[in-house]
């Protein structure tokens, strides 16, 4: 594993160009950056600051509380933590809470950003004792960096290779005790040696509607928005079991209520606002409905291949597979079979369409035996 000096040189070049690039920016880009910054600031303000404020994930929260309390009583660092689950369920929030509960600083990076062992060694060598390192999308880290992480997690040490060939020398670098918090949306892609080095593993589940209502009421208070209980219920029912989506929809409904009504979010206001933003009663958005419409109207309910379906809706194959399909499958509107994607009777009913004669009695049973 060699240090890659070219990355440092490239970073220095980019740093030197930063003022020039900033001077070339347009007013539109500056306005866009301000808007993005405002949205990020709002999202940060809505995040719970400790486990007591965190809504949902009762089992994970209880287990994690025990891990952190025990570490504080011992006066040491907490065990390494692995959090898995779909996007938007609170993995990043929990990592920030872990740092806050341990009164420790936190360093945030991601797997795709660590493509060389030297990248990881630079981060690890600059950690302070007890610091929390949050590594998002840890399954996308490069293999050389992953192998270096094994020793860092277990022995708090890394070996830096200086030179090449027979003259290469391994220099051991001692690391202060730290806590690694890894987050992944695809836990199955983590190799067992890495997964086994985490002292605590928590799987984040989708939220119940009642839990999302609590999230929405809390966020509404922080945003100083008046919301009625039926309005919160309406938003929660369309949030796909995900707090991040619930908070995003709340902000958009707030905008609608502010411009089109008296600022109070009622059930009717929420319903009308979400219709404007193309979110239907089950939480399906434009892409979801486009996939279902193409599947049912163009291909008679399937089976149809993923690539063909993606072309039909004008999206990339990965977008359909990773963004639309998981929710549609979870809602029982789409099924994956050995012969391709098929629409279920619930999909036909949701779009108000009549399935072909042979599909009315069941969910295309013959297709599931291939």
N, C-alpha and C positions, 0 to 999 in steps of 0.2 A: 504494500500500500504506500504509494508515494504522494508526497505533497505536490499539488499541481499549482506551480507558481503563476501559470498563465491566468488563472482565475483572479488572483490578486491584482495582476497588471490590468486586466480588463476592467475590474471594479474601479481602479484608480483612474483609468481613462474615462469611464462613464461619469465618475464624480467630477472630473475636470470639465466635462462637457455639459454638466447639469445647468449652469447659469445660461449657457448659450441656448440650450434646448428650451429652457424656461422662457427666454426672451422671444422665441419663435412661436410661443403658444398664442392661440386666438382667444378672443373674448368668450366665444362659445365654450371652449375647453375649460376656461377658468370658471365660468358659471356652472358647467357640469361638475367640476371638481368640488365646488362649494356645495352643490346639492348632494353629491355623494357623501361628502364629509358630514353634512347635517344628518343624513339618514343613518350613517354609521354612529354618530353621536347619540341619536335617539335609541338605536338598538342597544348600544352600550349602557345607556341609562336604564333600560328596561330589564337588564340582566339581574337576577337575584345576586345578592352580595354574600350570602351565607346559606348553609344547609337549611336553616329554619325558614328562609324565604322561598326556597326551591319547591316548586309545586310538582307533584307527581313522582313517578319512579320510586315508590315507597321502599321497595326491597333494596334497590341499589343505594338509596340514600341512607337507609338504616345500616347496611353493611359498611359503607364508606365512612359513616360517622364513627363506628367502632374502630376502624383502622386509624383514623386521624386522631381520635382521643387517646388511643393507646400510644401512638407515636409521641404525642405531646407529653404524656405522663412519663415516658422514658427519657424525654429530652433529646430525642434523636430525630432523624428524618423519616418520613413515611415511606412505606414500601412503594415500589413502582406500580402504577395503575394503568390498566388497559380498559378503555371504554369503547364498546362497539354498538352499532345501531345505525338506523337511517339518518340522513342529513336533517338537521333542524330540531333534534330531540333534546339537545342540551349538553352535548359532550364538551364543547368549548367552555360553556358556562360552568360546568362542574370542575374543569381544570382551573379556572380562575378562583372558584370557591376553595379548592384544595390549597392553593397558594395563600389565600386569605386566612383560612383556618389555621394554617401552619405559620402564619406571619412571616412568609418568605416571598422573595421576589420571584417573578415568573418570566421565562424566556419562551417566546412563541415562534415556531417554525413549522415546516411541513415536509412530508416525504419527498414530493417532487423537487423541492429546493435543495435536497441533499443528494447529489448525483455522484459525488466522489468522497472517498474516505477522508481526504483532507478537509472537505467542507465540514464534516461531522467533528473531526478532531479540533478544528478551530473553535467550534461552538462549545464542545465539552471542556476544552482547556480554559475557557473564559468564565465558566460557571463559578459562582460563589458557593460556599458551604451551605447546604440546606436548600439551595435554589430549586425551583420547579422548572423542568424543561417540558413544554407541551409540544408534542410532535403529532401534528394532524396528518391524516391520510398516511399513517405509518407503513401501510402495506405497499406504498408506491416508492419506498426508499430503494436506492440501488443496492445490489448484493454486496459489494465491497464495504459500503458504509454499514450495512446490516451486520456483517461479520465483526466489524469493529465495535458495534454497539453491544454485542454479546459480552465481551470482556468488560466494557465500561459499566454495564448494568450489574454484573456479578462481582467484579473485583475492584471497581472504581479505578481502572487503569486502562490505558491504551498504549499500543506499541506503534510508534511512528517510524516508518522506514525511510532512511535517508540514503540517497544514492541508488544506483541500479546495478543489476548483475551480481557477480561474485563479490564486488566490493560494497554491497549494500549493508547498512548497519541498522539494527533495530534499537531505537531509543525508547525505553519505557517512560511513560508520563503518568505520574500519579494524579488522580482526580479527587477533589473533595466530595464527600457524600452528597448526593443529590437525589431528587425524585423525578423519575421520568413518567409523564402521563402521555400515553399513546392513545390516539383516537383513530378508528377505522370504520368505514361503512361496509367493508367486506372482510370480516374476520377470518373467513375460510382461506384467504390468500396469504395469511401470515404463516411462516414456517413454524413448526412445533418448537424448535430450539429458542426462537424469539418469544413465542407465546408463553412458554413455560418459565421464562425469567421474570414475568410479572407476578408480584405478590398478591395482587387483587385484580380480578376481572369482572367487569360489570356490563351487562347487556341492556341497552336502553330500549324500552318497548314504546309502541305508539300510545298516545294519550287517549283516555276516554273523554267523551264530550263534556262530562261534568268537571273533569280536571282542566280542560281547556277554558271552560267558563270562568274558573277561578283565575287562570292566567290572564284572561281578557279583562276581568274586573280589576285585577291588580294593575295591569298596564294602563287601563283607563284612568285610574287614580293618579298614576305617575304622569300621565299626559294631560291631566286636568280636563278630562273629557267626561261629560255626563252621559251615562249609558243605562238604559233600563234592562232588567233581567231578560225579557224576551229578545231584546236586541243582541245581548251577549250570547244567548242560546242559538240565535240564527247564525251568528258569525262562527261559533264553535262547531256547529254542524257542517260547515263548509270548509273547515280548516284541515281536513285530511289527517287528523290525529297528530298534528305537528305544531308545537308552540311557535316556531318561527313563522309559519304561515298564518297562524292566528294573529300574531302581532302585526304582521304586514297588512292583513285584511282590515284589522282594526284601524290602522292609520289611514287606509284608503276610504273606509267608511266615515271616519272622522272628517276627512276632506269634503266628502259629499254632503255630510250633515251641516258642515260649516257654510258651504256655498249654496246648497239647494234648500236648506231647512233652517231651523233655529239653533242648530248645534247639538241637539239632544239626539242620541242614537236610540231609536225605537226599532221594533221588529220590522215595521214597514220601511223605515229609512234604510236599515241594513239590507233588506231584500232588494230594494231598488238600487242601492249603491253597488251591490255585488253583481247585479244584472248588468250594470254599466261596465264593470270590469270583467265580464264574461266568465263569472264563477257561478255555476248552477247550484241547484239545491243539494246535490251530493258532493259538491266540491270539485267537479270536473271543470277544467279550464279549456281554452281554445284548442290546445294541442290534444288533450284527451279526447274531446269530441271529434276532432278531425280524424284521429286514428280510428275511433269507433265508426264514424260515418263512412270512411273509406272501406273499412273491413266489411261492413254490412251492406252498403249500397253498391260498391264497385265489385266486391268479390263474393257477394251472397252469403256473408258470414264466415267465409273461409272453408278449408284451411288455405292460408297464404303465407309465403315466406316473409321474414322480417325485412329483408332488403327491398322487396317489392312493395311492402306496406310503407316503408320509409320514403321511397320515391313517390308514392301516391300522395303523400301528405307534404312533400317538399321539405323534408327534414333529413338530417343525417341518421344513419342506422343506429349509432350510439345514443343519440338523443331520444329516439323512440324507445329503445331498449332500457335505458337507465332513468329517463325522466317520466315517461308516460306509462310504460307497461307495469312497473311495480304496483302503482296505485290501482290501475284497472284490474289487475289480477287479484289484488287484495279485496277489492270491492265485488269480485265475482262477475265482472263484466267482460273479461277476456280470459282465455285459457291458452296455455302453451302446450302444444302436442307434438309428437314426433313428425307429423306431416306439416306443421305450421301453426300460425295463430288462428284461433277461431273465436267468434263472438258467442256469448252465452244467451239464453232466453232473457236474462235480466238486461242485457245490453239492448236487445230489440225493444224491450218494454220501456227502457229509459229514454230511448230516442223516439218513442212513439211509432215504431215501424212494425210491420207484420212479417214474421219470419216465413221463409218458404215452407211449403206444406210438410216436407219431411223433417223439419226441425222444430215443429210446434210441440211435440210430445216430450222432448228431453233435450239436454245440452249436447246434441250431436254425439250421441253415445258411441257410435261406431268409430269416430275419429280417435277416441282415446285408447283404442286397442292396437293401434298400429305400431 
